[in-house]
Amino acid sequence: MNNIKNIRILITHLIVWVVIFYFLLHPLLMALNAKITNQNDNAFKDDITDLIFQAFSFKMLPMTYVFIITGSSIGIISGIFWIYFIKNKKQILFQNEILSTDIQSLINSGESSYVEFKSSIRYDIKKHQVNTLLEEVIGKVIVGFLNSKGGKLIVGVDDSGEILGIDGDYNTLKQKNKDGFEQKIYDIINHKIGSEYTQYCKVIFHEINGKEISAIQVSNSHNPAYLKKNGETIFYVRMGNSTRKLSVKETVDYINLKHKY
């Protein structure tokens, strides 16, 4: 469906610009050229109608081709820019909608393609100790959002939506506060994904029922993002309410398809 819409946009822009170049600019430039070369204003006024008709005559066919090709080229370029403009506008509106949605409402709605819950970023609630493997999981979810349509990772909430808070994480950090937590998030992105992707992430804090939680707002990236793991790079995407790893072939197909639209 999107493909058909894009083709229609391209055709519309192509027709509009061909019409502008051929039916407006073409005779206008011919008349302007005659005005410059003809010193007799009265003669020019008398010949203006003939000049306009001459612009569409057979002898002007080579010039006609030039204007049609130029108009077509600009129309295609204009159409492509318009398609990307609409796409980016939709993404911005979606991100603003996610940002403006009340955090409690998001939690009540449960996990989805755009929302993920995690109990912590590095504190193992079951073992009551630091578990650096959890940082890898955080990186994985962020990569999934980057490669999809963006989303929000809410930390301090379990899978059922129960508010746990992030005090456990605070206690594992040198700076046992919001600043330390936020810095740790960006450290995970730097080391597990790449420093260039920090620009797509924003860390926000909320307090619910006296417990502090954090929401990491992730925008989609134009460039593919990979999780660095044991010397490998792994591609993840968001599918439904889970983050899925793609094979090399699936990754190539997914990236090609994403850039196609």
C-alpha positions in Angstrom: 0.0 0.0 0.0 2.8 2.4 0.9 4.6 1.5 -2.3 1.5 2.5 -4.4 1.1 5.8 -2.5 4.8 6.6 -3.1 4.4 5.9 -6.9 1.3 8.2 -6.9 3.3 11.0 -5.2 6.1 10.7 -7.7 3.8 10.7 -10.7 1.9 13.7 -9.3 5.1 15.7 -8.7 6.4 14.7 -12.1 3.2 15.9 -13.9 3.0 19.1 -11.9 6.6 20.1 -12.7 6.4 19.1 -16.3 3.3 21.3 -16.6 5.1 24.2 -14.9 8.2 23.9 -17.1 6.5 23.2 -20.4 3.4 25.3 -20.3 4.6 28.2 -18.1 8.4 28.6 -18.0 8.9 27.6 -21.6 6.8 30.3 -23.3 7.6 32.8 -20.6 11.4 32.5 -21.2 10.9 32.8 -24.9 8.8 35.9 -24.5 11.4 37.3 -22.0 14.2 36.6 -24.4 12.3 38.4 -27.2 11.7 41.3 -24.9 15.4 41.6 -24.2 16.5 41.4 -27.9 13.6 43.5 -29.3 14.0 47.2 -28.6 10.6 48.1 -30.0 8.1 47.7 -27.1 5.1 48.1 -29.4 6.4 45.4 -31.7 6.9 43.2 -28.8 3.4 43.6 -27.5 2.0 42.8 -31.0 4.1 39.7 -31.2 3.7 38.3 -27.7 0.8 36.0 -28.7 2.7 34.7 -31.7 5.8 34.1 -29.5 3.7 32.0 -27.0 2.3 29.9 -29.8 5.7 29.5 -31.3 7.0 28.0 -28.1 4.8 25.0 -28.8 5.6 24.7 -32.5 7.4 21.8 -34.2 10.5 23.8 -34.8 10.9 24.3 -31.1 10.8 20.6 -30.4 14.4 20.3 -29.2 13.8 23.1 -26.7 10.6 21.4 -25.7 12.5 18.2 -24.8 14.9 20.2 -22.7 12.1 21.7 -20.6 10.2 18.4 -20.3 13.3 16.5 -19.2 14.2 19.3 -16.7 10.7 19.4 -15.4 10.6 15.6 -15.1 13.9 15.5 -13.2 12.9 18.2 -10.7 9.5 16.5 -10.3 11.1 13.2 -9.4 13.5 14.8 -7.0 10.6 16.8 -5.5 8.5 13.7 -5.1 11.3 11.8 -3.3 11.9 14.6 -0.9 8.1 14.8 -0.3 7.9 11.1 0.5 10.8 11.4 3.0 9.2 14.5 4.5 5.9 12.7 5.1 7.7 9.7 6.5 9.7 11.8 8.9 6.7 13.8 9.9 4.7 10.7 10.8 7.6 9.4 12.9 8.0 12.7 14.7 4.2 12.8 15.4 4.4 9.2 16.7 7.4 10.0 19.0 5.6 13.1 20.3 2.5 11.0 21.0 4.6 8.5 23.0 6.3 11.3 24.9 3.1 13.0 25.7 1.3 9.8 26.9 1.1 9.6 30.7 3.7 7.1 32.0 1.1 5.4 34.2 -1.2 4.9 31.2 1.7 3.3 29.2 2.4 0.9 32.1 -1.3 0.1 32.4 -1.5 -0.7 28.7 1.3 -3.2 29.0 4.2 -4.0 26.7 3.8 -3.5 23.0 5.7 -2.8 19.8 6.6 0.5 21.3 6.9 -0.1 25.0 9.1 -2.5 26.9 9.4 -3.1 30.7 12.6 -4.0 32.5 13.1 -4.5 36.2 16.6 -3.0 36.2 19.6 -2.3 34.1 22.2 -4.2 36.1 20.9 -5.2 39.5 19.8 -8.8 39.6 16.7 -8.8 41.8 16.7 -12.6 42.3 20.4 -12.9 43.1 20.6 -9.5 44.9 23.8 -8.6 43.1 25.2 -6.9 40.0 24.6 -8.8 36.8 26.4 -7.2 33.8 24.5 -9.5 31.4 21.4 -7.4 32.2 23.2 -4.4 30.6 23.4 -6.5 27.4 19.6 -7.0 27.5 19.1 -3.3 27.8 21.4 -2.7 24.8 19.4 -5.3 22.9 16.1 -3.6 23.5 17.5 -0.2 22.5 18.9 -1.6 19.3 15.5 -3.2 18.5 13.8 0.2 18.9 16.5 2.0 16.9 16.0 -0.4 14.0 12.2 -0.3 14.1 10.0 2.7 14.7 11.4 3.8 18.1 9.8 3.3 21.4 10.1 3.6 25.2 12.0 1.3 27.5 10.6 1.7 31.1 13.1 0.6 33.8 11.9 -0.3 37.3 8.8 -2.1 36.2 8.4 -5.9 35.9 6.7 -7.8 33.1 3.3 -7.7 34.8 3.5 -3.9 35.2 4.3 -3.9 39.0 6.3 -0.8 40.0 9.6 -1.9 41.5 11.7 1.2 41.4 15.3 1.6 40.5 16.9 1.9 44.0 18.6 -1.4 43.4 20.3 0.0 40.3 21.2 3.2 42.2 23.1 1.2 44.8 25.3 -0.5 42.2 26.6 2.8 40.8 29.3 5.2 41.9 26.9 8.0 41.7 23.8 6.6 43.5 21.3 9.0 41.9 19.7 10.0 38.7 22.9 11.4 37.2 24.7 8.2 37.8 21.8 6.1 36.4 21.6 8.3 33.2 25.4 8.1 32.7 25.2 4.3 33.0 22.5 4.2 30.3 24.7 6.2 27.9 27.8 4.1 28.9 25.8 1.0 27.8 24.9 2.6 24.5 28.5 3.7 23.9 30.0 0.3 24.6 27.3 -2.0 23.4 26.0 -0.1 20.4 28.0 3.0 19.5 28.4 6.6 20.7 26.7 7.9 17.6 23.4 6.4 18.7 23.2 8.4 22.0 21.6 11.2 20.1 18.6 9.0 19.5 18.0 8.3 23.2 16.7 10.4 26.0 16.5 9.4 29.7 13.5 10.6 31.7 12.6 10.0 35.4 9.2 9.6 37.0 7.9 8.9 40.4 5.0 6.5 41.0 3.7 5.5 44.4 6.8 6.9 46.0 9.1 4.8 43.8 11.3 6.2 41.1 11.4 4.7 37.6 13.1 5.7 34.4 11.9 5.8 30.8 14.4 5.7 28.0 12.8 7.3 25.0 14.4 5.9 21.8 13.9 7.4 18.3 14.3 5.2 15.2 17.7 5.5 13.5 18.2 6.1 9.8 21.3 3.9 9.9 21.2 0.3 11.1 22.2 -0.3 14.7 23.9 -3.5 16.0 24.6 -4.9 19.4 28.2 -5.7 20.1 28.5 -9.1 21.8 31.6 -11.3 22.2 33.3 -9.7 19.2 30.2 -10.0 17.0 27.6 -7.5 15.9 24.0 -8.6 16.1 21.0 -7.0 14.4 17.7 -6.8 16.4 14.3 -5.5 15.5 11.1 -4.9 17.5 8.4 -7.4 16.6 5.2 -7.2 18.6 6.1 -6.9 22.3 9.4 -8.7 21.9 12.9 -7.9 20.4 14.0 -10.5 17.8 17.4 -11.3 16.4 17.7 -11.5 12.6 20.0 -13.7 10.6 22.4 -12.1 8.1 20.1 -12.6 5.2 17.1 -11.4 7.2 19.1 -8.3 8.2 20.0 -7.4 4.6 16.4 -7.9 3.5 15.0 -5.9 6.4 17.4 -3.0 5.8 16.7 -2.9 2.1 13.0 -3.0 2.6 13.2 -0.3 5.3 15.1 2.1 3.0 12.8 1.3 0.1 10.0 2.9 2.0 
